[in-house]
Amino acid sequence: MIAFFFFFFRETSPDAFPERLRIAMENQNIDNKTLSTRSNVSLITVQRWLRGMYEPRHATLPKIANVLNVSTDYLCCIED
């Protein structure tokens, strides 16, 4: 399952996830600190996601999607 998850990140532009994450955060008026708290990750981790330095772990992705009220497929750039 993890290989499947990372396959989609690798097939898209390197900036695709950070851009989707940024858009979803803006749509929900959620800042970095709020996302980190509600997703139970560090603020630095969120900042690294937004810079494209890291990708979220498979187990964390549903938490992010839930906080931002989007699907995991949207965040992974599988759907629009």
mmJSON file of the N, C-alpha and C atoms, coordinates in Angstrom:
{"data_MODEL":{"atom_site":{
"group_PDB":["ATOM","ATOM","ATOM","ATOM","ATOM","ATOM","ATOM","ATOM","ATOM","ATOM","ATOM","ATOM","ATOM","ATOM","ATOM","ATOM","ATOM","ATOM","ATOM","ATOM","ATOM","ATOM","ATOM","ATOM","ATOM","ATOM","ATOM","ATOM","ATOM","ATOM","ATOM","ATOM","ATOM","ATOM","ATOM","ATOM","ATOM","ATOM","ATOM","ATOM","ATOM","ATOM","ATOM","ATOM","ATOM","ATOM","ATOM","ATOM","ATOM","ATOM","ATOM","ATOM","ATOM","ATOM","ATOM","ATOM","ATOM","ATOM","ATOM","ATOM","ATOM","ATOM","ATOM","ATOM","ATOM","ATOM","ATOM","ATOM","ATOM","ATOM","ATOM","ATOM","ATOM","ATOM","ATOM","ATOM","ATOM","ATOM","ATOM","ATOM","ATOM","ATOM","ATOM","ATOM","ATOM","ATOM","ATOM","ATOM","ATOM","ATOM","ATOM","ATOM","ATOM","ATOM","ATOM","ATOM","ATOM","ATOM","ATOM","ATOM","ATOM","ATOM","ATOM","ATOM","ATOM","ATOM","ATOM","ATOM","ATOM","ATOM","ATOM","ATOM","ATOM","ATOM","ATOM","ATOM","ATOM","ATOM","ATOM","ATOM","ATOM","ATOM","ATOM","ATOM","ATOM","ATOM","ATOM","ATOM","ATOM","ATOM","ATOM","ATOM","ATOM","ATOM","ATOM","ATOM","ATOM","ATOM","ATOM","ATOM","ATOM","ATOM","ATOM","ATOM","ATOM","ATOM","ATOM","ATOM","ATOM","ATOM","ATOM","ATOM","ATOM","ATOM","ATOM","ATOM","ATOM","ATOM","ATOM","ATOM","ATOM","ATOM","ATOM","ATOM","ATOM","ATOM","ATOM","ATOM","ATOM","ATOM","ATOM","ATOM","ATOM","ATOM","ATOM","ATOM","ATOM","ATOM","ATOM","ATOM","ATOM","ATOM","ATOM","ATOM","ATOM","ATOM","ATOM","ATOM","ATOM","ATOM","ATOM","ATOM","ATOM","ATOM","ATOM","ATOM","ATOM","ATOM","ATOM","ATOM","ATOM","ATOM","ATOM","ATOM","ATOM","ATOM","ATOM","ATOM","ATOM","ATOM","ATOM","ATOM","ATOM","ATOM","ATOM","ATOM","ATOM","ATOM","ATOM","ATOM","ATOM","ATOM","ATOM","ATOM","ATOM","ATOM","ATOM","ATOM","ATOM","ATOM","ATOM","ATOM","ATOM","ATOM","ATOM","ATOM","ATOM","ATOM","ATOM","ATOM"],
"id":[1,2,3,4,5,6,7,8,9,10,11,12,13,14,15,16,17,18,19,20,21,22,23,24,25,26,27,28,29,30,31,32,33,34,35,36,37,38,39,40,41,42,43,44,45,46,47,48,49,50,51,52,53,54,55,56,57,58,59,60,61,62,63,64,65,66,67,68,69,70,71,72,73,74,75,76,77,78,79,80,81,82,83,84,85,86,87,88,89,90,91,92,93,94,95,96,97,98,99,100,101,102,103,104,105,106,107,108,109,110,111,112,113,114,115,116,117,118,119,120,121,122,123,124,125,126,127,128,129,130,131,132,133,134,135,136,137,138,139,140,141,142,143,144,145,146,147,148,149,150,151,152,153,154,155,156,157,158,159,160,161,162,163,164,165,166,167,168,169,170,171,172,173,174,175,176,177,178,179,180,181,182,183,184,185,186,187,188,189,190,191,192,193,194,195,196,197,198,199,200,201,202,203,204,205,206,207,208,209,210,211,212,213,214,215,216,217,218,219,220,221,222,223,224,225,226,227,228,229,230,231,232,233,234,235,236,237,238,239,240],
"type_symbol":["N","C","C","N","C","C","N","C","C","N","C","C","N","C","C","N","C","C","N","C","C","N","C","C","N","C","C","N","C","C","N","C","C","N","C","C","N","C","C","N","C","C","N","C","C","N","C","C","N","C","C","N","C","C","N","C","C","N","C","C","N","C","C","N","C","C","N","C","C","N","C","C","N","C","C","N","C","C","N","C","C","N","C","C","N","C","C","N","C","C","N","C","C","N","C","C","N","C","C","N","C","C","N","C","C","N","C","C","N","C","C","N","C","C","N","C","C","N","C","C","N","C","C","N","C","C","N","C","C","N","C","C","N","C","C","N","C","C","N","C","C","N","C","C","N","C","C","N","C","C","N","C","C","N","C","C","N","C","C","N","C","C","N","C","C","N","C","C","N","C","C","N","C","C","N","C","C","N","C","C","N","C","C","N","C","C","N","C","C","N","C","C","N","C","C","N","C","C","N","C","C","N","C","C","N","C","C","N","C","C","N","C","C","N","C","C","N","C","C","N","C","C","N","C","C","N","C","C","N","C","C","N","C","C","N","C","C","N","C","C"],
"label_atom_id":["N","CA","C","N","CA","C","N","CA","C","N","CA","C","N","CA","C","N","CA","C","N","CA","C","N","CA","C","N","CA","C","N","CA","C","N","CA","C","N","CA","C","N","CA","C","N","CA","C","N","CA","C","N","CA","C","N","CA","C","N","CA","C","N","CA","C","N","CA","C","N","CA","C","N","CA","C","N","CA","C","N","CA","C","N","CA","C","N","CA","C","N","CA","C","N","CA","C","N","CA","C","N","CA","C","N","CA","C","N","CA","C","N","CA","C","N","CA","C","N","CA","C","N","CA","C","N","CA","C","N","CA","C","N","CA","C","N","CA","C","N","CA","C","N","CA","C","N","CA","C","N","CA","C","N","CA","C","N","CA","C","N","CA","C","N","CA","C","N","CA","C","N","CA","C","N","CA","C","N","CA","C","N","CA","C","N","CA","C","N","CA","C","N","CA","C","N","CA","C","N","CA","C","N","CA","C","N","CA","C","N","CA","C","N","CA","C","N","CA","C","N","CA","C","N","CA","C","N","CA","C","N","CA","C","N","CA","C","N","CA","C","N","CA","C","N","CA","C","N","CA","C","N","CA","C","N","CA","C","N","CA","C","N","CA","C","N","CA","C","N","CA","C","N","CA","C","N","CA","C"],
"label_alt_id":[null,null,null,null,null,null,null,null,null,null,null,null,null,null,null,null,null,null,null,null,null,null,null,null,null,null,null,null,null,null,null,null,null,null,null,null,null,null,null,null,null,null,null,null,null,null,null,null,null,null,null,null,null,null,null,null,null,null,null,null,null,null,null,null,null,null,null,null,null,null,null,null,null,null,null,null,null,null,null,null,null,null,null,null,null,null,null,null,null,null,null,null,null,null,null,null,null,null,null,null,null,null,null,null,null,null,null,null,null,null,null,null,null,null,null,null,null,null,null,null,null,null,null,null,null,null,null,null,null,null,null,null,null,null,null,null,null,null,null,null,null,null,null,null,null,null,null,null,null,null,null,null,null,null,null,null,null,null,null,null,null,null,null,null,null,null,null,null,null,null,null,null,null,null,null,null,null,null,null,null,null,null,null,null,null,null,null,null,null,null,null,null,null,null,null,null,null,null,null,null,null,null,null,null,null,null,null,null,null,null,null,null,null,null,null,null,null,null,null,null,null,null,null,null,null,null,null,null,null,null,null,null,null,null,null,null,null,null,null,null],
"label_comp_id":["MET","MET","MET","ILE","ILE","ILE","ALA","ALA","ALA","PHE","PHE","PHE","PHE","PHE","PHE","PHE","PHE","PHE","PHE","PHE","PHE","PHE","PHE","PHE","PHE","PHE","PHE","ARG","ARG","ARG","GLU","GLU","GLU","THR","THR","THR","SER","SER","SER","PRO","PRO","PRO","ASP","ASP","ASP","ALA","ALA","ALA","PHE","PHE","PHE","PRO","PRO","PRO","GLU","GLU","GLU","ARG","ARG","ARG","LEU","LEU","LEU","ARG","ARG","ARG","ILE","ILE","ILE","ALA","ALA","ALA","MET","MET","MET","GLU","GLU","GLU","ASN","ASN","ASN","GLN","GLN","GLN","ASN","ASN","ASN","ILE","ILE","ILE","ASP","ASP","ASP","ASN","ASN","ASN","LYS","LYS","LYS","THR","THR","THR","LEU","LEU","LEU","SER","SER","SER","THR","THR","THR","ARG","ARG","ARG","SER","SER","SER","ASN","ASN","ASN","VAL","VAL","VAL","SER","SER","SER","LEU","LEU","LEU","ILE","ILE","ILE","THR","THR","THR","VAL","VAL","VAL","GLN","GLN","GLN","ARG","ARG","ARG","TRP","TRP","TRP","LEU","LEU","LEU","ARG","ARG","ARG","GLY","GLY","GLY","MET","MET","MET","TYR","TYR","TYR","GLU","GLU","GLU","PRO","PRO","PRO","ARG","ARG","ARG","HIS","HIS","HIS","ALA","ALA","ALA","THR","THR","THR","LEU","LEU","LEU","PRO","PRO","PRO","LYS","LYS","LYS","ILE","ILE","ILE","ALA","ALA","ALA","ASN","ASN","ASN","VAL","VAL","VAL","LEU","LEU","LEU","ASN","ASN","ASN","VAL","VAL","VAL","SER","SER","SER","THR","THR","THR","ASP","ASP","ASP","TYR","TYR","TYR","LEU","LEU","LEU","CYS","CYS","CYS","CYS","CYS","CYS","ILE","ILE","ILE","GLU","GLU","GLU","ASP","ASP","ASP"],
"label_asym_id":["A","A","A","A","A","A","A","A","A","A","A","A","A","A","A","A","A","A","A","A","A","A","A","A","A","A","A","A","A","A","A","A","A","A","A","A","A","A","A","A","A","A","A","A","A","A","A","A","A","A","A","A","A","A","A","A","A","A","A","A","A","A","A","A","A","A","A","A","A","A","A","A","A","A","A","A","A","A","A","A","A","A","A","A","A","A","A","A","A","A","A","A","A","A","A","A","A","A","A","A","A","A","A","A","A","A","A","A","A","A","A","A","A","A","A","A","A","A","A","A","A","A","A","A","A","A","A","A","A","A","A","A","A","A","A","A","A","A","A","A","A","A","A","A","A","A","A","A","A","A","A","A","A","A","A","A","A","A","A","A","A","A","A","A","A","A","A","A","A","A","A","A","A","A","A","A","A","A","A","A","A","A","A","A","A","A","A","A","A","A","A","A","A","A","A","A","A","A","A","A","A","A","A","A","A","A","A","A","A","A","A","A","A","A","A","A","A","A","A","A","A","A","A","A","A","A","A","A","A","A","A","A","A","A","A","A","A","A","A","A"],
"label_entity_id":["1","1","1","1","1","1","1","1","1","1","1","1","1","1","1","1","1","1","1","1","1","1","1","1","1","1","1","1","1","1","1","1","1","1","1","1","1","1","1","1","1","1","1","1","1","1","1","1","1","1","1","1","1","1","1","1","1","1","1","1","1","1","1","1","1","1","1","1","1","1","1","1","1","1","1","1","1","1","1","1","1","1","1","1","1","1","1","1","1","1","1","1","1","1","1","1","1","1","1","1","1","1","1","1","1","1","1","1","1","1","1","1","1","1","1","1","1","1","1","1","1","1","1","1","1","1","1","1","1","1","1","1","1","1","1","1","1","1","1","1","1","1","1","1","1","1","1","1","1","1","1","1","1","1","1","1","1","1","1","1","1","1","1","1","1","1","1","1","1","1","1","1","1","1","1","1","1","1","1","1","1","1","1","1","1","1","1","1","1","1","1","1","1","1","1","1","1","1","1","1","1","1","1","1","1","1","1","1","1","1","1","1","1","1","1","1","1","1","1","1","1","1","1","1","1","1","1","1","1","1","1","1","1","1","1","1","1","1","1","1"],
"label_seq_id":[1,1,1,2,2,2,3,3,3,4,4,4,5,5,5,6,6,6,7,7,7,8,8,8,9,9,9,10,10,10,11,11,11,12,12,12,13,13,13,14,14,14,15,15,15,16,16,16,17,17,17,18,18,18,19,19,19,20,20,20,21,21,21,22,22,22,23,23,23,24,24,24,25,25,25,26,26,26,27,27,27,28,28,28,29,29,29,30,30,30,31,31,31,32,32,32,33,33,33,34,34,34,35,35,35,36,36,36,37,37,37,38,38,38,39,39,39,40,40,40,41,41,41,42,42,42,43,43,43,44,44,44,45,45,45,46,46,46,47,47,47,48,48,48,49,49,49,50,50,50,51,51,51,52,52,52,53,53,53,54,54,54,55,55,55,56,56,56,57,57,57,58,58,58,59,59,59,60,60,60,61,61,61,62,62,62,63,63,63,64,64,64,65,65,65,66,66,66,67,67,67,68,68,68,69,69,69,70,70,70,71,71,71,72,72,72,73,73,73,74,74,74,75,75,75,76,76,76,77,77,77,78,78,78,79,79,79,80,80,80],
"pdbx_PDB_ins_code":[null,null,null,null,null,null,null,null,null,null,null,null,null,null,null,null,null,null,null,null,null,null,null,null,null,null,null,null,null,null,null,null,null,null,null,null,null,null,null,null,null,null,null,null,null,null,null,null,null,null,null,null,null,null,null,null,null,null,null,null,null,null,null,null,null,null,null,null,null,null,null,null,null,null,null,null,null,null,null,null,null,null,null,null,null,null,null,null,null,null,null,null,null,null,null,null,null,null,null,null,null,null,null,null,null,null,null,null,null,null,null,null,null,null,null,null,null,null,null,null,null,null,null,null,null,null,null,null,null,null,null,null,null,null,null,null,null,null,null,null,null,null,null,null,null,null,null,null,null,null,null,null,null,null,null,null,null,null,null,null,null,null,null,null,null,null,null,null,null,null,null,null,null,null,null,null,null,null,null,null,null,null,null,null,null,null,null,null,null,null,null,null,null,null,null,null,null,null,null,null,null,null,null,null,null,null,null,null,null,null,null,null,null,null,null,null,null,null,null,null,null,null,null,null,null,null,null,null,null,null,null,null,null,null,null,null,null,null,null,null],
"Cartn_x":[0.813,0.0,0.866,1.942,2.811,3.436,3.861,4.445,3.414,2.165,1.09,0.951,0.985,0.865,1.984,3.204,4.328,4.416,3.872,3.851,3.162,2.035,1.302,2.032,2.714,3.503,4.642,5.248,6.396,6.005,4.77,4.323,3.842,3.682,3.216,4.375,4.114,5.111,5.561,6.819,7.297,6.566,5.975,5.256,3.763,3.306,1.868,1.289,1.893,1.35,1.411,2.557,2.583,1.535,1.326,0.338,-1.075,-1.391,-2.716,-2.923,-1.888,-1.974,-2.211,-1.484,-1.62,-3.041,-3.544,-4.895,-5.941,-5.836,-6.804,-6.74,-5.542,-5.399,-6.023,-5.804,-6.398,-7.924,-8.451,-9.906,-10.564,-9.846,-10.379,-9.907,-9.139,-8.574,-7.799,-6.97,-6.161,-4.701,-4.045,-2.626,-1.768,-0.461,0.472,0.342,0.27,0.195,-1.072,-2.189,-3.455,-3.416,-2.905,-2.808,-1.898,-0.794,0.123,-0.541,-1.256,-1.925,-3.021,-3.862,-4.994,-4.568,-3.43,-2.931,-1.952,-1.628,-0.713,0.69,1.184,2.556,3.211,4.512,5.198,4.981,5.13,5.025,6.093,7.274,8.361,7.989,7.322,6.902,5.954,4.978,4.034,4.791,5.704,6.488,7.291,7.822,8.586,7.687,6.461,5.51,5.25,5.019,4.694,5.868,7.066,8.252,8.597,7.903,8.185,9.393,9.84,10.998,10.625,9.425,8.926,7.555,7.171,5.811,5.251,3.964,3.417,3.477,3.571,3.531,2.134,2.085,0.824,-0.248,0.116,-0.848,-1.298,-0.506,-0.828,-1.74,-1.681,-2.445,-3.948,-4.6,-6.034,-6.329,-5.416,-5.605,-5.601,-4.644,-4.549,-5.817,-6.231,-7.423,-8.661,-8.774,-9.908,-9.913,-8.773,-8.675,-9.035,-8.592,-8.797,-10.094,-10.842,-12.118,-11.956,-10.921,-10.684,-10.392,-10.372,-10.057,-8.545,-8.129,-6.714,-6.339,-7.268,-7.011,-6.726,-7.426,-7.166,-5.748,-5.382,-4.038,-2.94,-3.215,-2.227,-2.277,-3.134,-3.258,-3.815,-4.627,-5.278,-6.579,-7.216,-8.446,-8.368,-9.219,-9.259,-10.231],
"Cartn_y":[-1.184,0.0,1.261,1.262,2.439,2.71,1.661,1.85,2.491,2.08,2.655,4.144,4.509,5.905,6.752,6.32,7.098,7.093,6.081,6.039,7.275,7.665,8.814,10.122,10.232,11.436,11.542,10.446,10.469,10.74,10.429,10.6,12.022,12.827,14.195,15.165,16.406,17.446,17.466,17.774,17.808,18.829,19.825,20.857,20.573,19.445,19.164,19.022,18.197,18.044,19.345,20.027,21.29,22.298,22.356,23.286,22.887,21.602,21.13,21.39,21.134,21.368,22.851,23.695,25.149,25.61,25.138,25.517,25.061,23.819,23.294,24.071,24.428,25.221,26.598,27.235,28.541,28.455,27.416,27.259,27.081,26.486,26.261,27.314,28.294,29.323,28.715,27.732,27.051,27.415,27.834,28.166,26.945,27.1,25.996,25.43,26.304,25.895,25.093,25.559,24.851,23.478,23.396,22.096,21.162,21.664,20.801,20.274,21.134,20.723,19.698,19.98,19.087,17.779,17.781,16.561,15.797,16.376,15.761,15.542,16.568,16.568,17.888,17.954,19.188,20.29,21.514,22.666,22.599,22.168,22.063,21.067,19.989,19.0,19.633,20.384,21.061,22.03,22.778,23.716,22.988,21.846,21.059,20.482,20.112,19.671,20.807,21.999,23.142,23.565,23.305,23.606,22.484,21.353,20.221,19.415,19.607,18.877,17.478,17.347,16.076,15.808,14.553,14.139,13.485,13.61,13.017,11.499,10.936,9.481,8.989,7.756,7.16,7.27,7.023,7.063,8.487,9.478,10.876,11.498,11.019,11.615,11.695,10.647,10.775,11.827,11.992,13.023,14.415,14.636,15.929,16.175,15.161,15.291,15.593,14.947,15.168,16.605,17.085,18.455,19.467,19.206,20.154,19.921,18.884,18.568,18.32,17.554,17.137,15.636,15.042,13.618,13.408,12.219,11.881,11.858,11.47,11.475,12.893,13.857,15.246,15.645,15.365,15.733,15.012,13.788,12.992,13.296,14.234,14.653,13.552,12.689,11.641,12.165,13.088,13.709,15.221,15.941,17.407,17.872],
"Cartn_z":[0.0,0.0,0.0,0.765,0.822,-0.538,-1.225,-2.557,-3.486,-3.38,-4.181,-3.9,-2.639,-2.223,-2.813,-2.675,-3.168,-4.686,-5.332,-6.791,-7.343,-6.748,-7.265,-7.02,-5.908,-5.673,-6.673,-7.021,-7.913,-9.37,-9.735,-11.114,-11.414,-10.397,-10.593,-10.411,-10.686,-10.489,-9.021,-8.764,-7.379,-6.512,-7.136,-6.391,-6.262,-6.783,-6.806,-5.4,-4.548,-3.197,-2.411,-2.368,-1.614,-2.112,-3.396,-3.948,-3.529,-3.628,-3.198,-1.714,-0.929,0.508,0.798,0.144,0.331,-0.036,-1.159,-1.597,-0.579,-0.131,0.837,2.15,2.575,3.796,3.635,2.506,2.253,2.216,1.571,1.473,2.837,3.771,5.118,6.12,5.647,6.533,7.698,7.366,8.373,8.151,9.217,9.114,9.467,9.309,9.54,10.954,11.93,13.333,13.602,13.079,13.286,12.643,11.416,10.751,11.529,12.028,12.779,14.049,14.748,15.981,15.703,14.73,14.437,13.777,13.106,12.455,13.334,14.482,15.431,14.841,14.158,13.638,14.059,13.929,14.334,13.302,13.757,12.874,11.782,12.134,11.149,10.05,10.422,9.42,8.415,8.894,7.991,7.085,7.655,6.846,5.784,6.103,5.126,4.043,4.4,3.369,2.388,2.928,2.076,1.196,1.638,0.825,-0.147,-0.022,-0.896,-0.469,0.756,1.264,1.747,2.285,2.804,2.209,2.254,1.934,3.193,3.435,4.664,4.632,5.801,5.928,5.57,5.155,4.729,5.827,7.055,8.159,8.486,8.122,8.424,7.375,6.167,5.073,5.358,5.861,6.168,7.243,8.191,9.221,8.583,7.679,6.993,6.182,5.424,4.586,5.436,6.57,7.459,7.992,8.429,8.95,7.867,6.642,5.548,4.769,5.163,4.517,3.014,2.668,1.284,1.296,0.123,0.048,-0.02,0.343,0.195,-1.282,-2.137,-3.582,-4.08,-3.543,-3.927,-3.529,-2.298,-1.835,-2.613,-3.04,-3.794,-5.285,-5.672,-7.066,-7.962,-7.391,-8.179,-8.777,-8.059,-8.552,-8.359,-9.069,-8.949,-7.902],
"occupancy":[1.0,1.0,1.0,1.0,1.0,1.0,1.0,1.0,1.0,1.0,1.0,1.0,1.0,1.0,1.0,1.0,1.0,1.0,1.0,1.0,1.0,1.0,1.0,1.0,1.0,1.0,1.0,1.0,1.0,1.0,1.0,1.0,1.0,1.0,1.0,1.0,1.0,1.0,1.0,1.0,1.0,1.0,1.0,1.0,1.0,1.0,1.0,1.0,1.0,1.0,1.0,1.0,1.0,1.0,1.0,1.0,1.0,1.0,1.0,1.0,1.0,1.0,1.0,1.0,1.0,1.0,1.0,1.0,1.0,1.0,1.0,1.0,1.0,1.0,1.0,1.0,1.0,1.0,1.0,1.0,1.0,1.0,1.0,1.0,1.0,1.0,1.0,1.0,1.0,1.0,1.0,1.0,1.0,1.0,1.0,1.0,1.0,1.0,1.0,1.0,1.0,1.0,1.0,1.0,1.0,1.0,1.0,1.0,1.0,1.0,1.0,1.0,1.0,1.0,1.0,1.0,1.0,1.0,1.0,1.0,1.0,1.0,1.0,1.0,1.0,1.0,1.0,1.0,1.0,1.0,1.0,1.0,1.0,1.0,1.0,1.0,1.0,1.0,1.0,1.0,1.0,1.0,1.0,1.0,1.0,1.0,1.0,1.0,1.0,1.0,1.0,1.0,1.0,1.0,1.0,1.0,1.0,1.0,1.0,1.0,1.0,1.0,1.0,1.0,1.0,1.0,1.0,1.0,1.0,1.0,1.0,1.0,1.0,1.0,1.0,1.0,1.0,1.0,1.0,1.0,1.0,1.0,1.0,1.0,1.0,1.0,1.0,1.0,1.0,1.0,1.0,1.0,1.0,1.0,1.0,1.0,1.0,1.0,1.0,1.0,1.0,1.0,1.0,1.0,1.0,1.0,1.0,1.0,1.0,1.0,1.0,1.0,1.0,1.0,1.0,1.0,1.0,1.0,1.0,1.0,1.0,1.0,1.0,1.0,1.0,1.0,1.0,1.0,1.0,1.0,1.0,1.0,1.0,1.0,1.0,1.0,1.0,1.0,1.0,1.0],
"B_iso_or_equiv":[0.0,0.0,0.0,0.0,0.0,0.0,0.0,0.0,0.0,0.0,0.0,0.0,0.0,0.0,0.0,0.0,0.0,0.0,0.0,0.0,0.0,0.0,0.0,0.0,0.0,0.0,0.0,0.0,0.0,0.0,0.0,0.0,0.0,0.0,0.0,0.0,0.0,0.0,0.0,0.0,0.0,0.0,0.0,0.0,0.0,0.0,0.0,0.0,0.0,0.0,0.0,0.0,0.0,0.0,0.0,0.0,0.0,0.0,0.0,0.0,0.0,0.0,0.0,0.0,0.0,0.0,0.0,0.0,0.0,0.0,0.0,0.0,0.0,0.0,0.0,0.0,0.0,0.0,0.0,0.0,0.0,0.0,0.0,0.0,0.0,0.0,0.0,0.0,0.0,0.0,0.0,0.0,0.0,0.0,0.0,0.0,0.0,0.0,0.0,0.0,0.0,0.0,0.0,0.0,0.0,0.0,0.0,0.0,0.0,0.0,0.0,0.0,0.0,0.0,0.0,0.0,0.0,0.0,0.0,0.0,0.0,0.0,0.0,0.0,0.0,0.0,0.0,0.0,0.0,0.0,0.0,0.0,0.0,0.0,0.0,0.0,0.0,0.0,0.0,0.0,0.0,0.0,0.0,0.0,0.0,0.0,0.0,0.0,0.0,0.0,0.0,0.0,0.0,0.0,0.0,0.0,0.0,0.0,0.0,0.0,0.0,0.0,0.0,0.0,0.0,0.0,0.0,0.0,0.0,0.0,0.0,0.0,0.0,0.0,0.0,0.0,0.0,0.0,0.0,0.0,0.0,0.0,0.0,0.0,0.0,0.0,0.0,0.0,0.0,0.0,0.0,0.0,0.0,0.0,0.0,0.0,0.0,0.0,0.0,0.0,0.0,0.0,0.0,0.0,0.0,0.0,0.0,0.0,0.0,0.0,0.0,0.0,0.0,0.0,0.0,0.0,0.0,0.0,0.0,0.0,0.0,0.0,0.0,0.0,0.0,0.0,0.0,0.0,0.0,0.0,0.0,0.0,0.0,0.0,0.0,0.0,0.0,0.0,0.0,0.0],
"pdbx_formal_charge":[null,null,null,null,null,null,null,null,null,null,null,null,null,null,null,null,null,null,null,null,null,null,null,null,null,null,null,null,null,null,null,null,null,null,null,null,null,null,null,null,null,null,null,null,null,null,null,null,null,null,null,null,null,null,null,null,null,null,null,null,null,null,null,null,null,null,null,null,null,null,null,null,null,null,null,null,null,null,null,null,null,null,null,null,null,null,null,null,null,null,null,null,null,null,null,null,null,null,null,null,null,null,null,null,null,null,null,null,null,null,null,null,null,null,null,null,null,null,null,null,null,null,null,null,null,null,null,null,null,null,null,null,null,null,null,null,null,null,null,null,null,null,null,null,null,null,null,null,null,null,null,null,null,null,null,null,null,null,null,null,null,null,null,null,null,null,null,null,null,null,null,null,null,null,null,null,null,null,null,null,null,null,null,null,null,null,null,null,null,null,null,null,null,null,null,null,null,null,null,null,null,null,null,null,null,null,null,null,null,null,null,null,null,null,null,null,null,null,null,null,null,null,null,null,null,null,null,null,null,null,null,null,null,null,null,null,null,null,null,null],
"auth_seq_id":[1,1,1,2,2,2,3,3,3,4,4,4,5,5,5,6,6,6,7,7,7,8,8,8,9,9,9,10,10,10,11,11,11,12,12,12,13,13,13,14,14,14,15,15,15,16,16,16,17,17,17,18,18,18,19,19,19,20,20,20,21,21,21,22,22,22,23,23,23,24,24,24,25,25,25,26,26,26,27,27,27,28,28,28,29,29,29,30,30,30,31,31,31,32,32,32,33,33,33,34,34,34,35,35,35,36,36,36,37,37,37,38,38,38,39,39,39,40,40,40,41,41,41,42,42,42,43,43,43,44,44,44,45,45,45,46,46,46,47,47,47,48,48,48,49,49,49,50,50,50,51,51,51,52,52,52,53,53,53,54,54,54,55,55,55,56,56,56,57,57,57,58,58,58,59,59,59,60,60,60,61,61,61,62,62,62,63,63,63,64,64,64,65,65,65,66,66,66,67,67,67,68,68,68,69,69,69,70,70,70,71,71,71,72,72,72,73,73,73,74,74,74,75,75,75,76,76,76,77,77,77,78,78,78,79,79,79,80,80,80],
"auth_comp_id":["MET","MET","MET","ILE","ILE","ILE","ALA","ALA","ALA","PHE","PHE","PHE","PHE","PHE","PHE","PHE","PHE","PHE","PHE","PHE","PHE","PHE","PHE","PHE","PHE","PHE","PHE","ARG","ARG","ARG","GLU","GLU","GLU","THR","THR","THR","SER","SER","SER","PRO","PRO","PRO","ASP","ASP","ASP","ALA","ALA","ALA","PHE","PHE","PHE","PRO","PRO","PRO","GLU","GLU","GLU","ARG","ARG","ARG","LEU","LEU","LEU","ARG","ARG","ARG","ILE","ILE","ILE","ALA","ALA","ALA","MET","MET","MET","GLU","GLU","GLU","ASN","ASN","ASN","GLN","GLN","GLN","ASN","ASN","ASN","ILE","ILE","ILE","ASP","ASP","ASP","ASN","ASN","ASN","LYS","LYS","LYS","THR","THR","THR","LEU","LEU","LEU","SER","SER","SER","THR","THR","THR","ARG","ARG","ARG","SER","SER","SER","ASN","ASN","ASN","VAL","VAL","VAL","SER","SER","SER","LEU","LEU","LEU","ILE","ILE","ILE","THR","THR","THR","VAL","VAL","VAL","GLN","GLN","GLN","ARG","ARG","ARG","TRP","TRP","TRP","LEU","LEU","LEU","ARG","ARG","ARG","GLY","GLY","GLY","MET","MET","MET","TYR","TYR","TYR","GLU","GLU","GLU","PRO","PRO","PRO","ARG","ARG","ARG","HIS","HIS","HIS","ALA","ALA","ALA","THR","THR","THR","LEU","LEU","LEU","PRO","PRO","PRO","LYS","LYS","LYS","ILE","ILE","ILE","ALA","ALA","ALA","ASN","ASN","ASN","VAL","VAL","VAL","LEU","LEU","LEU","ASN","ASN","ASN","VAL","VAL","VAL","SER","SER","SER","THR","THR","THR","ASP","ASP","ASP","TYR","TYR","TYR","LEU","LEU","LEU","CYS","CYS","CYS","CYS","CYS","CYS","ILE","ILE","ILE","GLU","GLU","GLU","ASP","ASP","ASP"],
"auth_asym_id":["A","A","A","A","A","A","A","A","A","A","A","A","A","A","A","A","A","A","A","A","A","A","A","A","A","A","A","A","A","A","A","A","A","A","A","A","A","A","A","A","A","A","A","A","A","A","A","A","A","A","A","A","A","A","A","A","A","A","A","A","A","A","A","A","A","A","A","A","A","A","A","A","A","A","A","A","A","A","A","A","A","A","A","A","A","A","A","A","A","A","A","A","A","A","A","A","A","A","A","A","A","A","A","A","A","A","A","A","A","A","A","A","A","A","A","A","A","A","A","A","A","A","A","A","A","A","A","A","A","A","A","A","A","A","A","A","A","A","A","A","A","A","A","A","A","A","A","A","A","A","A","A","A","A","A","A","A","A","A","A","A","A","A","A","A","A","A","A","A","A","A","A","A","A","A","A","A","A","A","A","A","A","A","A","A","A","A","A","A","A","A","A","A","A","A","A","A","A","A","A","A","A","A","A","A","A","A","A","A","A","A","A","A","A","A","A","A","A","A","A","A","A","A","A","A","A","A","A","A","A","A","A","A","A","A","A","A","A","A","A"],
"auth_atom_id":["N","CA","C","N","CA","C","N","CA","C","N","CA","C","N","CA","C","N","CA","C","N","CA","C","N","CA","C","N","CA","C","N","CA","C","N","CA","C","N","CA","C","N","CA","C","N","CA","C","N","CA","C","N","CA","C","N","CA","C","N","CA","C","N","CA","C","N","CA","C","N","CA","C","N","CA","C","N","CA","C","N","CA","C","N","CA","C","N","CA","C","N","CA","C","N","CA","C","N","CA","C","N","CA","C","N","CA","C","N","CA","C","N","CA","C","N","CA","C","N","CA","C","N","CA","C","N","CA","C","N","CA","C","N","CA","C","N","CA","C","N","CA","C","N","CA","C","N","CA","C","N","CA","C","N","CA","C","N","CA","C","N","CA","C","N","CA","C","N","CA","C","N","CA","C","N","CA","C","N","CA","C","N","CA","C","N","CA","C","N","CA","C","N","CA","C","N","CA","C","N","CA","C","N","CA","C","N","CA","C","N","CA","C","N","CA","C","N","CA","C","N","CA","C","N","CA","C","N","CA","C","N","CA","C","N","CA","C","N","CA","C","N","CA","C","N","CA","C","N","CA","C","N","CA","C","N","CA","C","N","CA","C","N","CA","C","N","CA","C","N","CA","C","N","CA","C","N","CA","C"],
"pdbx_PDB_model_num":[1,1,1,1,1,1,1,1,1,1,1,1,1,1,1,1,1,1,1,1,1,1,1,1,1,1,1,1,1,1,1,1,1,1,1,1,1,1,1,1,1,1,1,1,1,1,1,1,1,1,1,1,1,1,1,1,1,1,1,1,1,1,1,1,1,1,1,1,1,1,1,1,1,1,1,1,1,1,1,1,1,1,1,1,1,1,1,1,1,1,1,1,1,1,1,1,1,1,1,1,1,1,1,1,1,1,1,1,1,1,1,1,1,1,1,1,1,1,1,1,1,1,1,1,1,1,1,1,1,1,1,1,1,1,1,1,1,1,1,1,1,1,1,1,1,1,1,1,1,1,1,1,1,1,1,1,1,1,1,1,1,1,1,1,1,1,1,1,1,1,1,1,1,1,1,1,1,1,1,1,1,1,1,1,1,1,1,1,1,1,1,1,1,1,1,1,1,1,1,1,1,1,1,1,1,1,1,1,1,1,1,1,1,1,1,1,1,1,1,1,1,1,1,1,1,1,1,1,1,1,1,1,1,1,1,1,1,1,1,1]
}}}
